[in-house]
């Protein structure tokens, strides 16, 4: 099914990448196999929402979008994801860390 909220007019590669190599990120969405992941059925869940991974490489798609290869520790899958599908764990704003309270310290222990 086509992405209803298309953002074809956005040129991400005109700006620096949102995430850096080795940065800890968390998946904002469930990622299913679209047929490009060998050994898994189309539609099979590769990454669950909230799963933590590390950016292992940064590429581009259609000279428009950054694609971040993310190694997810729990599942062992390495998946290409768009920046909007991820959230950093290493560079959270101070106000977010304050709201997290004790959980912020737990995030630091996940290294």
C-alpha positions in Angstrom: 0.0 0.0 0.0 1.3 3.5 -0.8 2.4 5.8 1.9 -0.5 8.3 2.4 1.6 10.9 4.1 4.2 11.3 1.3 6.9 13.8 1.7 8.3 13.8 -1.8 9.0 17.5 -1.7 11.4 17.2 1.2 15.1 16.9 0.3 16.7 15.6 3.5 20.2 15.3 1.9 20.3 19.1 1.6 21.0 19.1 5.4 23.4 17.0 7.5 22.2 13.6 8.6 20.0 13.6 11.7 21.9 10.7 13.3 25.6 9.8 13.5 27.5 6.5 13.1 27.4 4.6 16.4 24.5 6.6 17.8 22.0 4.8 19.9 18.5 5.1 18.5 15.1 3.6 19.3 12.5 2.6 16.8 9.4 4.8 16.7 7.4 2.3 14.7 7.1 -1.4 13.9 9.1 -2.3 10.8 7.9 -5.2 8.6 9.8 -6.9 5.8 8.9 -5.2 2.5 10.6 -8.0 0.6 14.1 -6.6 0.8 15.2 -8.6 3.9 16.3 -12.1 2.9 15.2 -15.1 4.9 12.0 -13.5 6.2 8.5 -13.5 4.8 7.0 -10.3 3.4 5.1 -8.6 6.2 7.0 -10.4 8.9 8.0 -8.1 11.8 11.7 -7.2 11.8 11.8 -4.5 14.5 9.3 -3.7 17.2 8.4 -0.3 18.3 10.7 0.7 21.2 13.5 -1.6 20.1 17.0 -0.1 20.7 19.8 -0.2 18.1 22.9 1.5 16.8 23.4 3.3 13.5 26.0 1.3 11.6 26.0 3.2 8.3 24.3 6.1 6.5 23.3 6.1 2.9 20.8 7.9 0.7 17.8 6.9 -1.4 16.7 8.6 -4.6 19.2 11.4 -3.8 16.5 12.7 -1.4 16.4 10.8 1.8 18.9 9.5 4.3 18.7 5.8 5.0 20.2 4.7 8.4 21.4 1.1 8.6 20.5 0.2 12.2 21.7 -2.9 14.0 19.1 -3.9 16.6 20.6 -5.7 19.5 17.6 -7.6 20.7 16.4 -9.1 17.4 19.9 -9.1 15.7 18.4 -7.6 12.6 20.2 -4.8 10.6 17.5 -2.8 8.9 17.5 0.4 6.8 15.3 3.1 8.2 14.3 6.7 7.6 15.1 9.3 10.1 11.4 9.9 11.0 11.2 6.2 12.1 13.9 6.7 14.7 14.6 8.7 17.8 18.0 9.3 19.4 18.8 8.0 22.9 22.2 9.7 23.0 21.3 13.3 22.4 18.0 13.9 24.3 17.2 17.5 25.2 17.7 18.4 28.9 13.9 19.0 29.3 13.2 15.5 28.1 15.8 14.0 30.4 14.3 15.9 33.3 10.8 14.5 32.5 12.3 11.0 32.4 13.8 11.3 35.8 15.1 8.0 37.0 14.5 6.4 33.6 17.1 8.7 32.1 19.8 7.1 34.3 18.6 3.7 33.1 19.0 4.8 29.5 22.6 5.7 30.3 23.2 2.2 31.6 22.1 0.6 28.3 25.4 1.4 26.6 
